Amino acid sequence: MDSLGNIVADSIKIDRKELEPCLQQIDCTIPADNVEKGYNKLVKQYASQAKLSGFRPGKAPVSMVKNLYKKNIEEEVTKELLAAAFQKASADTKEDLLSYSIPKDKEPKLEIGKDFAFTLRFNLAPTIELPEYKGLKVELEKKEISEEEITKRVDYFRDVYGKFETVSTEAVEGDMLKVSYTSDIELPEDAKDNTKRLVNSDLNYVWLNQNDIIPGINAALTGSKIDDTYKHTAKFEDSYQDELLAGKTVNYDIKVTDIQRKAPLTSDEELCTKLMVKDVEELKNRIVEQSEKELENSYTNLKKTKVVEELTKELTFPIPPDMLQDAIKNELNYLVNSKLRDAKDKDAANKELADDKEKLMEEAKESATKRLRSFLLLRKIGKNEKIEVNDSEVNKHIESMSQYYGYKPEELKQRLISSGNINQVFDEVLINKVTDFIAQNAKVEFVAEKSNK
């Protein structure tokens, strides 16, 4: 049975207009009779599957199905007609199509009995004269693993496996305090144990290098001493996770019963036992081996950065305008969010952003232009070298992304597909593979490490 796309494919009329470099307007028209054929075909499909009260499955009158599912049917027909036109328009050109969109002021409207006319905008890859990308020369500073660095790493392990010991001095950052406290808030009998523990406790722990267990308690107890008592007023934010405490102001009476401070291990024998090595010399050898592996990884990453910088430092080819506008918007959002995230005073930061709006826009445009040109060049090299991306590579990349975003891999993949962002994942994997290819073919010269003095 012919699909809707096959029914209309041969009758689609296409008119191309070059709007500017890398941008075409595609005006499409599908004759009314073929639109109606496709529409009726889809109606029959709905009717064959419809389950309506009073009728056996698939036996409801077509007219009733058409009325009940009118919106769904028209949306699906429109979607399939657009897809058919896109397929034909892209197949009929030798241009390298990057993306397409529908102009906001020209949203297609389906009317049965009339020709279906609509407009698409095609973003096309620019003509790029490829530079020599094989055998690029890269200079890397050869780093040496010094005795000082080895000693620092040994001291780090001594600290990690250190022991907490009671101190009589004032509490400082990093200390662990044992405290007891009461408060002036009353909780219902069925309150959770964790909530009750935040209100009254005979023994709790306050770590002065971690988040507050009670709002402001770390600052209040910094400088405290054993057996001292303190009054503290805690203000729980309205968004606090426990609704019994959210938005509440709670007054505490706190007693510090112990202050413990971590002391580094001084015994070589104990340190070696914990790290399962024979002696300190073996530990140092392992540190050297690990450091050498870390250096190799850093050389590999630095090589990738340098080859891309070398290839993309003087690019001037035109960029698809729609893609550039999207890239500028994304870059601007990133800049704004970064500045707000790092700001201590949000109101002052918002005012500064408003004052620097033009400057930020220029910064976003410059960065987006550079990124997009880099992407287009590397993509062209990938096509030239026939570097392809398969589903397993994309799934592996999504799996890595899922650990960062906190979703299950399959759930994240469905979200990416639904939002239309799955192609960006393919692009990321492709660019990584192309960059690896160029870096692997680069010629590396190691030079002496420059002094930081």
C-alpha positions as CSV (number, residue, x, y, z in Angstrom):
1,M,0.0,0.0,0.0
2,D,1.3,3.4,-1.0
3,S,2.3,5.8,1.9
4,L,0.9,9.3,1.9
5,G,4.3,10.6,0.9
6,N,4.4,8.3,-2.2
7,I,0.9,9.5,-3.2
8,V,2.0,13.1,-3.4
9,A,5.7,12.9,-4.2
10,D,5.6,13.2,-8.0
11,S,3.1,16.1,-7.9
12,I,5.1,18.4,-5.6
13,K,6.1,21.6,-7.3
14,I,9.2,23.3,-5.9
15,D,10.6,26.8,-6.5
16,R,14.0,27.6,-5.1
17,K,15.2,31.1,-4.3
18,E,18.7,32.0,-3.1
19,L,18.1,34.5,-0.2
20,E,21.8,34.9,0.7
21,P,24.9,32.7,0.9
22,C,24.1,29.4,2.6
23,L,20.3,30.2,2.8
24,Q,17.6,29.1,0.3
25,Q,13.9,29.6,0.4
26,I,11.9,26.6,-0.9
27,D,8.3,27.3,-2.0
28,C,6.4,24.1,-2.2
29,T,2.9,23.4,-3.7
30,I,1.0,20.1,-3.5
31,P,-2.1,19.9,-5.8
32,A,-5.5,19.8,-4.0
33,D,-6.5,16.4,-5.5
34,N,-3.4,14.7,-4.2
35,V,-3.7,16.3,-0.8
36,E,-7.3,15.0,-0.6
37,K,-6.2,11.5,-1.7
38,G,-3.7,11.5,1.1
39,Y,-6.1,12.9,3.6
40,N,-8.8,10.3,2.7
41,K,-6.3,7.5,2.9
42,L,-5.3,8.5,6.5
43,V,-9.0,8.9,7.5
44,K,-9.6,5.3,6.4
45,Q,-6.6,4.2,8.5
46,Y,-8.1,5.9,11.5
47,A,-11.5,4.4,10.8
48,S,-10.1,0.9,10.5
49,Q,-8.6,1.2,14.0
50,A,-11.2,3.4,15.8
51,K,-13.0,1.9,18.8
52,L,-16.3,3.9,19.2
53,S,-19.2,3.2,21.5
54,G,-22.0,1.3,19.7
55,F,-19.8,0.1,16.9
56,R,-17.5,-2.9,16.5
57,P,-13.8,-2.0,16.2
58,G,-13.1,-0.6,12.8
59,K,-16.8,-0.4,11.8
60,A,-17.6,3.2,12.8
61,P,-18.8,5.5,10.0
62,V,-16.0,7.3,8.3
63,S,-17.8,10.6,8.7
64,M,-18.0,10.1,12.4
65,V,-14.3,9.3,12.7
66,K,-13.4,12.3,10.5
67,N,-15.3,14.6,12.9
68,L,-14.0,13.0,16.1
69,Y,-10.3,12.9,15.0
70,K,-10.3,15.9,12.7
71,K,-7.5,17.8,14.5
72,N,-5.3,14.7,14.9
73,I,-5.8,13.7,11.3
74,E,-5.0,17.1,9.9
75,E,-1.9,17.4,12.1
76,E,-0.6,14.0,10.9
77,V,-1.4,14.8,7.2
78,T,0.4,18.1,7.5
79,K,3.4,16.5,9.1
80,E,3.6,13.8,6.4
81,L,3.2,16.3,3.5
82,L,6.0,18.5,4.9
83,A,8.2,15.5,5.2
84,A,7.5,14.4,1.7
85,A,8.2,17.9,0.3
86,F,11.4,18.1,2.3
87,Q,12.6,14.7,1.0
88,K,12.0,15.7,-2.6
89,A,13.5,19.2,-2.2
90,S,16.7,17.8,-0.5
91,A,17.0,14.9,-3.1
92,D,16.7,17.3,-6.0
93,T,19.7,19.4,-5.0
94,K,23.5,18.7,-4.9
95,E,23.8,21.2,-2.0
96,D,24.9,20.0,1.4
97,L,21.8,20.5,3.6
98,L,22.5,21.2,7.2
99,S,19.0,22.0,8.6
100,Y,15.7,23.4,7.6
101,S,12.9,25.4,9.2
102,I,9.5,26.9,8.6
103,P,9.4,30.7,8.7
104,K,7.4,31.9,11.7
105,D,5.2,34.2,9.5
106,K,4.5,31.4,7.0
107,E,3.1,28.6,9.1
108,P,1.4,26.1,6.7
109,K,-2.3,25.7,6.9
110,L,-4.0,22.6,5.5
111,E,-7.4,23.1,3.7
112,I,-8.9,20.1,2.0
113,G,-10.0,21.0,-1.5
114,K,-7.2,23.6,-1.9
115,D,-3.6,23.3,-3.0
116,F,-1.3,22.9,0.0
117,A,1.3,25.7,-0.3
118,F,4.1,26.3,2.2
119,T,7.6,27.6,2.5
120,L,10.8,26.0,3.9
121,R,14.2,27.7,4.6
122,F,17.2,25.5,3.9
123,N,20.5,26.2,5.7
124,L,23.2,25.0,3.4
125,A,26.9,24.2,4.1
126,P,29.2,26.8,2.7
127,T,31.9,26.1,0.1
128,I,35.0,25.4,2.2
129,E,38.5,25.2,0.8
130,L,40.1,22.6,3.1
131,P,43.5,23.5,4.6
132,E,46.2,20.9,5.0
133,Y,45.0,19.0,8.1
134,K,47.2,15.9,8.1
135,G,50.6,16.1,9.7
136,L,50.0,19.4,11.5
137,K,52.9,20.4,13.7
138,V,52.1,20.8,17.4
139,E,54.4,21.9,20.2
140,L,53.9,20.5,23.7
141,E,55.8,21.4,26.8
142,K,57.4,18.3,28.3
143,K,56.5,18.2,31.9
144,E,58.8,16.4,34.4
145,I,57.5,14.7,37.6
146,S,59.5,16.4,40.4
147,E,60.4,15.1,43.8
148,E,58.3,17.9,45.2
149,E,55.2,16.7,43.4
150,I,55.8,13.2,44.6
151,T,56.2,14.4,48.2
152,K,53.0,16.4,47.9
153,R,51.1,13.4,46.7
154,V,52.4,11.3,49.6
155,D,51.4,14.0,52.0
156,Y,47.9,14.1,50.4
157,F,47.5,10.4,51.2
158,R,48.8,11.0,54.7
159,D,46.0,13.6,55.1
160,V,43.3,11.5,53.5
161,Y,44.0,8.6,55.8
162,G,44.6,10.8,58.8
163,K,42.8,10.3,62.2
164,F,40.4,12.7,64.0
165,E,41.7,13.7,67.4
166,T,40.1,15.8,70.1
167,V,41.5,19.4,70.3
168,S,41.1,22.0,73.1
169,T,41.5,25.0,70.8
170,E,38.8,26.9,69.0
171,A,37.0,25.1,66.2
172,V,38.2,26.0,62.7
173,E,37.2,25.1,59.1
174,G,37.6,21.3,58.6
175,D,36.9,20.4,62.2
176,M,34.2,17.9,63.2
177,L,32.0,18.9,66.1
178,K,29.8,16.8,68.4
179,V,26.9,18.8,69.5
180,S,23.6,18.6,71.4
181,Y,20.7,21.1,71.1
182,T,17.2,21.9,71.9
183,S,14.8,24.4,70.1
184,D,11.6,26.3,70.5
185,I,9.6,24.5,67.8
186,E,7.1,21.8,68.5
187,L,6.6,19.0,66.0
188,P,3.5,16.7,65.6
189,E,3.9,13.2,66.9
190,D,4.0,11.6,63.5
191,A,6.9,13.8,62.3
192,K,9.8,12.0,60.6
193,D,12.8,11.0,62.7
194,N,15.1,13.1,60.5
195,T,12.9,16.2,61.2
196,K,12.8,15.5,64.9
197,R,16.6,15.2,64.9
198,L,17.0,18.6,63.3
199,V,14.9,20.2,66.1
200,N,16.2,18.4,69.2
201,S,19.2,16.0,69.5
202,D,21.4,14.6,72.3
203,L,24.1,13.9,69.7
204,N,24.7,15.2,66.2
205,Y,27.7,16.0,64.1
206,V,28.6,19.4,62.5
207,W,31.4,19.3,59.9
208,L,32.8,22.7,59.3
209,N,33.9,22.0,55.7
210,Q,30.5,20.7,54.6
211,N,26.9,22.1,54.0
212,D,25.0,23.3,57.1
213,I,22.8,20.6,58.7
214,I,20.9,23.6,60.2
215,P,20.9,26.9,58.4
216,G,23.8,29.1,59.5
217,I,25.1,26.6,62.1
218,N,28.6,26.2,60.6
219,A,29.3,30.0,60.8
220,A,27.8,30.2,64.3
221,L,30.0,27.4,65.7
222,T,33.3,28.4,64.0
223,G,35.5,29.6,66.8
224,S,33.5,27.6,69.5
225,K,35.1,25.6,72.3
226,I,34.3,22.3,74.0
227,D,31.6,22.6,76.7
228,D,30.6,26.1,75.5
229,T,26.9,26.8,74.9
230,Y,25.5,29.0,72.1
231,K,22.2,30.5,71.1
232,H,21.5,30.4,67.4
233,T,18.5,31.5,65.3
234,A,18.1,29.5,62.1
235,K,15.9,30.7,59.2
236,F,14.7,27.8,57.0
237,E,13.9,28.9,53.4
238,D,10.4,28.6,52.0
239,S,11.7,26.1,49.5
240,Y,13.3,23.9,52.3
241,Q,12.7,20.2,51.5
242,D,10.9,19.4,54.8
243,E,7.5,21.2,54.8
244,L,7.4,21.1,58.7
245,L,10.4,23.4,58.8
246,A,10.0,25.3,55.4
247,G,9.7,29.0,56.1
248,K,10.2,28.7,59.8
249,T,12.5,30.6,62.1
250,V,13.8,28.3,64.9
251,N,15.7,29.4,68.0
252,Y,18.3,26.9,69.2
253,D,20.3,26.3,72.4
254,I,23.5,24.4,71.4
255,K,26.2,22.8,73.4
256,V,29.5,21.7,71.9
257,T,30.5,18.4,73.5
258,D,33.6,17.7,71.5
259,I,35.8,19.2,68.8
260,Q,37.9,16.8,66.6
261,R,40.5,17.8,64.0
262,K,42.1,15.4,61.5
263,A,45.8,14.8,62.0
264,P,47.8,13.4,59.1
265,L,49.3,9.9,59.5
266,T,52.9,10.1,60.6
267,S,53.6,6.4,60.6
268,D,55.0,5.2,57.2
269,E,54.1,1.6,58.1
270,E,50.4,2.5,58.8
271,L,50.2,4.5,55.6
272,C,51.7,1.7,53.5
273,T,49.3,-0.8,55.1
274,K,46.3,1.3,54.2
275,L,47.5,1.8,50.6
276,M,48.6,-1.9,50.3
277,V,52.2,-1.3,49.3
278,K,55.4,-2.8,50.7
279,D,57.1,0.5,51.6
280,V,57.2,4.2,50.8
281,E,59.5,3.6,47.9
282,E,56.9,1.4,46.2
283,L,54.3,4.0,46.9
284,K,56.4,6.7,45.2
285,N,57.0,4.4,42.2
286,R,53.2,4.0,41.9
287,I,52.7,7.7,42.2
288,V,55.2,8.2,39.3
289,E,53.4,5.6,37.2
290,Q,50.0,7.2,37.8
291,S,51.4,10.7,37.1
292,E,52.9,9.5,33.8
293,K,49.5,8.2,32.8
294,E,47.9,11.5,33.8
295,L,50.5,13.4,31.7
296,E,49.8,11.2,28.7
297,N,46.1,12.0,28.9
298,S,46.8,15.7,29.3
299,Y,49.1,15.6,26.2
300,T,46.4,13.9,24.2
301,N,43.8,16.4,25.2
302,L,46.1,19.4,24.7
303,K,47.1,18.0,21.3
304,K,43.4,18.0,20.3
305,T,42.9,21.5,21.5
306,K,46.0,22.8,19.6
307,V,45.2,21.2,16.3
308,V,41.7,22.6,16.3
309,E,43.1,26.0,17.2
310,E,45.6,25.8,14.4
311,L,43.0,24.8,11.8
312,T,40.4,27.3,12.8
313,K,42.4,30.5,13.6
314,E,41.8,32.3,10.2
315,L,38.4,31.0,8.9
316,T,36.4,33.5,6.9
317,F,33.8,31.5,4.9
318,P,30.1,32.5,5.2
319,I,27.8,30.9,7.8
320,P,24.2,29.8,7.4
321,P,22.3,32.8,9.0
322,D,19.5,30.8,10.8
323,M,22.1,28.5,12.4
324,L,24.2,31.5,13.4
325,Q,21.2,33.1,15.1
326,D,20.4,29.9,17.0
327,A,24.1,29.7,18.0
328,I,24.2,33.3,19.2
329,K,21.0,32.8,21.3
330,N,22.5,29.7,22.9
331,E,25.8,31.4,23.6
332,L,24.1,34.4,25.1
333,N,22.0,32.2,27.4
334,Y,25.2,30.4,28.5
335,L,27.0,33.7,29.2
336,V,24.1,35.2,31.2
337,N,23.5,32.0,33.2
338,S,27.2,31.7,34.0
339,K,27.4,35.3,35.3
340,L,24.3,34.9,37.4
341,R,25.4,31.5,38.8
342,D,28.7,32.9,40.0
343,A,27.3,36.2,41.3
344,K,26.9,36.7,45.1
345,D,24.4,39.6,44.6
346,K,21.8,38.5,42.0
347,D,20.1,41.9,41.8
348,A,23.4,43.7,41.2
349,A,24.4,41.1,38.6
350,N,21.1,41.5,36.7
351,K,21.6,45.3,36.6
352,E,25.1,44.8,35.3
353,L,23.9,42.4,32.7
354,A,21.2,44.9,31.5
355,D,23.9,47.7,31.3
356,D,26.3,45.5,29.4
357,K,23.6,44.0,27.0
358,E,25.3,45.2,23.8
359,K,28.8,44.1,25.0
360,L,27.4,40.7,25.9
361,M,25.7,40.3,22.5
362,E,28.9,41.1,20.7
363,E,30.7,38.6,22.9
364,A,28.1,35.9,22.2
365,K,28.2,36.7,18.4
366,E,32.0,36.4,18.3
367,S,32.0,33.1,20.2
368,A,29.1,31.6,18.3
369,T,30.6,32.5,14.9
370,K,33.9,30.9,15.9
371,R,32.3,27.8,17.2
372,L,30.1,27.4,14.1
373,R,32.9,27.9,11.7
374,S,35.0,25.4,13.6
375,F,32.1,22.9,13.5
376,L,31.5,23.4,9.7
377,L,35.2,22.9,8.9
378,L,35.6,19.8,11.0
379,R,32.3,18.4,9.6
380,K,33.7,19.0,6.1
381,I,36.9,17.1,7.0
382,G,34.8,14.3,8.3
383,K,32.9,14.0,5.0
384,N,36.2,14.2,3.1
385,E,37.7,11.3,5.2
386,K,34.4,9.4,5.1
387,I,34.3,9.4,8.9
388,E,30.8,8.2,10.0
389,V,28.9,7.9,13.3
390,N,27.1,4.7,14.2
391,D,24.2,4.2,16.7
392,S,26.4,2.4,19.3
393,E,28.8,5.4,19.4
394,V,25.8,7.7,20.0
395,N,24.4,5.4,22.7
396,K,27.7,5.4,24.4
397,H,27.9,9.2,24.3
398,I,24.3,9.4,25.7
399,E,25.2,7.0,28.5
400,S,28.1,9.3,29.4
401,M,25.7,12.3,29.3
402,S,23.2,10.6,31.5
403,Q,25.6,10.3,34.4
404,Y,25.9,14.1,34.3
405,Y,22.2,14.9,33.9
406,G,21.0,12.3,36.3
407,Y,18.7,10.4,33.8
408,K,18.7,6.8,32.8
409,P,20.4,6.5,29.3
410,E,17.2,5.3,27.5
411,E,15.1,8.0,29.2
412,L,17.6,10.7,28.2
413,K,17.7,9.4,24.6
414,Q,13.9,9.6,24.4
415,R,14.0,13.2,25.7
416,L,16.6,14.1,23.1
417,I,14.5,12.6,20.3
418,S,11.3,14.3,21.5
419,S,13.0,17.7,21.8
420,G,14.6,17.3,18.4
421,N,18.1,17.5,19.8
422,I,19.3,14.0,19.0
423,N,21.1,15.3,15.8
424,Q,23.2,17.5,18.0
425,V,24.5,14.3,19.8
426,F,25.4,12.8,16.4
427,D,27.3,16.1,15.6
428,E,29.2,16.0,18.9
429,V,30.3,12.4,18.3
430,L,31.3,13.2,14.8
431,I,33.4,16.2,15.7
432,N,35.1,14.2,18.5
433,K,36.0,11.5,16.0
434,V,37.3,14.0,13.4
435,T,39.3,15.8,16.1
436,D,40.8,12.5,17.2
437,F,41.7,11.7,13.6
438,I,43.5,15.0,13.0
439,A,45.3,14.8,16.4
440,Q,46.4,11.2,15.7
441,N,47.9,12.4,12.4
442,A,49.6,15.4,13.9
443,K,53.4,15.7,14.4
444,V,54.3,16.5,18.0
445,E,57.5,18.2,19.1
446,F,58.1,18.3,22.8
447,V,59.9,21.4,24.1
448,A,61.3,22.3,27.5
449,E,58.7,23.3,30.1
450,K,58.5,27.1,30.4
451,S,59.2,28.5,33.9
452,N,56.2,30.1,35.8
453,K,58.5,32.5,37.5
